[in-house]
Amino acid sequence: MVGRPPPWFTEVKPLPGKWIARVLLVAVIAALVAVDISAGELDLGTPLGWVFLIVPCLPLLALLIGAVPAAVTLLLSIVGLLAALATVGTEYQIAQMTFPTAITLGLCAMMLPLRVALVFAPASIVLMSLSMVVHPTELTISTVLVVLLIMIVAAGAGLGLGVYARRNDRSAAQIRSLREQQARIRAEERMTLAYELHDIVAHDVTIIAMQARRAQLVHDPSKTAQIIEGIGDSAQQALNDLRSLVLLLKSDAAPSAPADEADLLGSPELSGETTSAVGLAHDLEGVADALQRAGFDVVFTLEGELARVPASLRQALRRTIRELGTNVLKHADPSHPVEMTMTVGSDAVIVSTVDAPASTSPLSSTTTGIEAMRARSEVFGGSVTSGMSEGKWRTIMTLPLERALQPLRVTEETP
């Protein structure tokens, strides 16, 4: 059974330049072989002459495969030539080994992981030094120093380029990660903005459309005037809410709602964020009043103490009631009563609507509202269910009180 490669094996860099580097390596090998043959210093009539011609170029050939094969081949070739030079050899053969060894050493030091390269480079230099020590011909000091200088420069250049390349890789990886994170944040912001736009505009525009249709069927001037006034109020509220959203996007701080703006629900003093239990109760009643002005018979029931509802839940409940009212306007039959109920229990708040679906084609719907309700409820650990039951369409949203009171647990329990 073949064992797994060491962990650092996956950190080995490929030969830079792809096919261009490989072509250059082949050209360098061919040039070195041509120079050695033309120099006439090798006795190619003997097997040892061919060994001195071919073996120094083997590490360069191994580089075409990868840094690890090249490093292993380089060490083995130096050891082999070390044994051969111990009995026979010339100063030219030392020079012949120096250049291919330096090229291989530098490229391997660059491509291998730093901790491996820091072992490989000194080992190669030490072995090359031994080959000069055991050389049968006495070498001059200048020759030894030049060879060692070339090897050290090659190793240093390779290590430096390797460190630089890895830093660039880490920087590129960090940039990619930041870009992916920014893309996720932008996607979340777009989704949040879509929900906000839907929550702000859908209810108002639906009321405008429904009341405009109703105005076509009403011949009583007083009722027509009342409908037109409702259309104007809804249009004004939609404009004010859109302005508030634009200001919010322009500034880090949420803008306060103008004191004189007309609320969608006919209560100017309660437009914007719901900050008190009394304000929430008025908003809920305002939704019921808006439906009644649109021609629906609404039965609104409030059970329990609204003061027990945490402030963090009040705006979510207000948005939910608005969305439920919008759905009633779009899909319900005005000739049947609509039941709207909010129950504040011991451990949860339940908001529900029950209505009879209209037989006529409803206004266009993208289901964004129900998606926003679900997303809003999930933040507080709640749920939203909807569907037909006994000929009625029921929509129920449940929000736990205990989880809303302990926001830190929400963060810890989020998967």
Phi, psi and omega in degrees: 000127182282128180287164179287146176292156179297156183303324183290346184299325181285348180270357181292130181277148176285168178295124182292154177087355178053233188290334179296317179296322180292320177296318179296320178298315178299320179295320179296317179299315180297320180294318180296317179296318180297318179296318181295320181291316182290336180290334178071017181272346182254136177272092183284001175278355180238154178300325181296326178297319178292327177297313180294337179279319190267317188302318179300335181270351181299318178300324178294320176296322180294335177298334178296338179270315181167173184288322182294310176301322180294319180295315179297316181296321180298312181297318180293321180293322178294318178297318179296314179291332177298317178293322181290320182290342181293339182248326183211145179163161180232170178294331179297324182293330174295314178296322179298324179283332190297311188291310177296327178294318180296317180298313180295319180300314182296315181293320178294319178298328179284321188273331181284155173302150188302315183293329177284318180296327180291341174269318184295314185298309178298324180298318180295319180294320179296315180296321178295324177295320178297324180296330178279330180292318183274002181297132183295335179266133181291122182266149178286156179299321181297322178296314180298315181295320180296316180298313180296321179297317179298316180296316181294317179298318179297315179296316180297317179297318179296316179297317180297315178295325178295316178297316179298316181296320181290325175296319177298319179297317179296319179296317179296321178295320178295321178295317178298318180296318179296320179295318177296319178296318178296321178296320178295318180296317179297321178296318178295320179294320178296320179294317178298317179296321178298317178296318181296315179299318180296314181299322185282315191267322191302314182297312183297313183293324178297318178298317180300314181295316182293318181290327176296319176296319181294325181297332179292337185259351183263132180248002178275117183302324181293318178292322178298318178297321179295320179295316180296322177297319177297322177297317179297318179298316181295319179295319179296319180294318178299318179296316180296317180294321178295321176298319179297320179293320178297317178297323179295321180288333180278339187233152176289332182262141179289131181287148177280148182286141177300144185289335186256012183286148182274122181283148175308324187267011177082016180234087186305325185286352184247005180291153183092212184285141175271117186247354182222162178295322178296317178298321178296317179298318178295321178298317180298316178295326179296323177297315178299320179295320179297320177294321179294322177294334178277001176104010180263147173266106189253131173250106183257128182234129177239119182240138179094181184259114179295337180297339179281350181281123180297153180300328181295336181268342190295316180294322177298320179292320179298314179297322180296315179298318177300315181294320177297320177297321177298317180296322177297315180300321183285318195242345187272159177269117182297342182281353178246148180292153178244129179256124175239127186226137169232125181238121176261102181269194182286331184228359183203159173251131181239124177243133183212155171227145176229124181212168178262124180298141179288146178280338179278167180293129180284169171296157182301143181222138179253003183063011179296325182297313181293326176295319179295321178298316180296315179298320180294321181289325181296329178301324182260011179076022181260195182209160177228130176233147178207151178159175181278140176207117179056043177077005180241148175266122183243133174235126185229130175240129181241127179235121179289139179282320186296318181292324178294329180284345182235076184296334180295327180292331179298317179295320183287329184269352180294129182289000000 
